[in-house]
Amino acid sequence: MARVLLGLGSNLGFRHGNIARGIRMLRRLGAVRRVSAIRETEPVGPQDQPPYLNAVAELCTDLSPVELLRRTKEIERRVGRTPTYRWGPRMLDIDILTYDDVRLSGPRLTIPHPRMAERAFVMEPLREIAPDVALRIEQKQ
């Protein structure tokens, strides 16, 4: 099974509930081992939107990275996400941050997530549940 770290965020609707529902749905994809505390953060990009709630979850799964991406996008849609603009408001966003030690660069998926080291809303919860991974990422910067 692969150890995967996922970033979750929500800034529309019942934000806590959106994240909780997303985590419940992730349990169908594998074993959710740990979930960080939820943090409220300001949006990245356009500022004329509500603040986000963010968390990081550790998932152990047999799904391939591409299949995991497909399934997380399906979860986002089921929670109510509709396409907007880049970095726009959303009911739920799920990003694959890391997938074991896999390095992947494609048009739809890059692993590790290319901007996670720049984002406190990812790194702080990551340090909480996977300090080994956070340290590796920070040392590469």
C-alpha positions in Angstrom: 0.0 0.0 0.0 1.2 3.5 -0.8 1.5 6.2 1.9 -0.2 9.3 0.5 -0.5 12.8 2.0 -3.5 14.8 0.9 -4.3 18.5 1.4 -7.9 19.4 1.9 -9.5 22.8 1.8 -12.9 24.4 1.8 -14.1 28.0 1.8 -17.8 27.7 0.8 -20.8 26.4 2.6 -20.4 24.5 5.9 -16.6 24.3 5.6 -16.0 21.9 8.6 -18.7 19.6 7.3 -17.3 19.6 3.7 -13.9 18.6 5.0 -15.4 15.9 7.3 -17.5 14.5 4.5 -14.4 14.5 2.2 -12.4 12.5 4.8 -15.3 10.0 5.3 -15.4 9.5 1.5 -11.6 9.1 1.4 -12.0 6.1 3.7 -13.5 4.2 0.7 -10.2 4.6 -1.1 -8.0 3.1 1.6 -7.2 3.6 5.3 -7.1 7.1 6.6 -4.3 6.9 9.2 -4.1 10.4 10.5 -5.8 13.8 10.0 -4.3 17.1 11.2 -6.1 19.8 13.1 -8.2 22.0 10.8 -6.8 25.6 10.4 -8.4 28.7 9.1 -6.3 30.5 6.5 -6.5 33.4 4.1 -7.0 32.5 0.4 -4.1 32.3 -2.0 -4.6 34.2 -5.2 -7.8 36.3 -5.4 -8.5 37.8 -2.0 -12.2 38.6 -2.6 -13.4 35.3 -1.3 -14.0 33.8 2.2 -11.2 32.3 4.3 -10.4 28.7 3.9 -10.3 25.8 6.4 -7.4 23.5 5.6 -6.1 20.1 6.8 -3.8 17.3 5.7 -4.7 13.6 5.8 -2.6 10.5 5.5 -4.1 7.8 3.4 -2.8 4.3 2.7 -4.2 3.0 -0.6 -3.7 0.5 -3.4 -4.9 3.0 -6.0 -2.4 4.3 -8.5 -1.6 8.0 -8.5 -3.7 8.7 -11.6 -6.7 6.6 -10.3 -6.4 8.3 -6.9 -6.6 11.7 -8.7 -9.7 10.6 -10.6 -11.3 9.4 -7.4 -10.5 12.5 -5.4 -11.9 14.7 -8.1 -15.1 12.6 -8.0 -15.2 13.2 -4.2 -14.9 17.0 -4.8 -17.8 16.9 -7.2 -19.9 14.9 -4.8 -19.3 17.4 -2.0 -20.5 20.1 -4.4 -17.4 21.5 -6.1 -18.2 23.2 -9.4 -15.6 24.6 -11.8 -14.7 28.2 -11.3 -11.4 30.0 -11.9 -7.9 29.1 -10.8 -7.6 29.5 -7.0 -11.2 30.4 -6.8 -13.7 29.5 -4.0 -14.7 25.9 -3.6 -16.8 23.6 -1.5 -13.9 21.1 -1.3 -10.4 20.9 -2.8 -8.3 17.7 -2.4 -4.7 17.8 -3.5 -2.3 14.9 -3.7 0.8 16.3 -1.9 3.0 13.1 -1.9 2.6 9.5 -2.9 5.3 7.4 -1.3 8.5 8.5 -3.0 7.0 8.7 -6.4 8.0 11.6 -8.7 5.5 12.3 -11.5 5.2 15.2 -13.8 2.2 15.4 -16.2 -0.4 17.8 -17.5 -2.9 16.8 -14.9 -0.8 15.6 -12.0 2.6 16.5 -10.5 3.9 14.6 -7.5 5.2 15.9 -5.1 2.8 18.9 -5.3 5.0 21.6 -6.8 3.9 24.5 -4.5 3.4 22.8 -1.2 6.6 24.0 0.4 5.5 27.7 -0.2 2.2 27.2 1.5 2.0 27.5 5.3 -1.6 26.1 5.1 0.0 22.9 3.8 3.3 22.7 5.7 1.9 23.4 9.2 -0.6 20.6 9.2 2.0 18.4 7.4 4.5 18.9 10.2 1.8 17.9 12.6 1.0 14.5 11.1 4.1 13.7 9.0 7.1 15.6 10.4 9.5 13.3 8.5 8.0 14.2 5.1 7.8 17.9 6.0 11.5 18.0 7.0 12.5 16.3 3.7 10.5 18.9 1.8 11.9 21.8 3.7 15.5 20.5 3.3 15.1 20.5 -0.5 14.1 24.2 -0.5 
